[in-house]
């Protein structure tokens, strides 16, 4: 009989690509992970992993077992949800991992809404940029992720996650007020091809959105300054250090000293935000109200 706890470990290793990273995510020692994987190989009678460079990859039997692991783990999530519903489980604590703007614009109103409608549900908010929030959910470090579409993001039909689209918003161009294009009503990205750029670090989904928009405009942005804090990005753009693309909601409340914001002409960069939970957990009596509240509060942000 295969131990489903070992299937969680197998999935973590597949997600993180190394035993050490998977162990850290699961709060286990690498030796404990290796022991559990060895036991799983004994249970199945197959070698499940092989070394690949500095990491590991799944063998063909490992990939087969991983497919079934997704189904088994999702079914266990459904079982927990149904048992919680039967017990009337409408009180408890959930951890939500989200990027900074999502916390300010979506999660903060959700905390207020839940306090009024579902006072038994308490949220713990964890700041997580890039794809970190999705890995936190998959590893059990968070119950809900607020994430952004990016190249390499899990697809909508990913067997590990259930996704809920929340909102889409355009990126606006941010320029120093004295920039030659600052008086234009709209900005064509190709007109900024020779500029220095200010933007998030690689690994941040907004970096991917910025780079892809520029590539579609026919050039590779020359990233001169990097920050994941959009206040810093706007300040640097206003100081003339470079131009930037910033999600529209991230500009709210930022002082635009010596800075102008202009919509992008033509096909613009868009930030598409979604919530994600482990597949099978979407109808858990604690999680469903949170997802519904996220959709409600995010409705006013959908602008693109």
Beta strands, then each sheet from edge to edge (+ up, - down):
strand 1: 49-52
strand 2: 55-58
strand 3: 92-98
strand 4: 121-127
strand 5: 144-148
strand 6: 161-176
strand 7: 186-187
strand 8: 196-199
strand 9: 222-226
strand 10: 244-247
strand 11: 259-264
strand 12: 270-278
sheet 1: 1+ 2-
sheet 2: 4+ 3+ 5+ 12- 6+ 10-
sheet 3: 4+ 3+ 5+ 12- 6+ 11- 7-
sheet 4: 8+ 9+
end
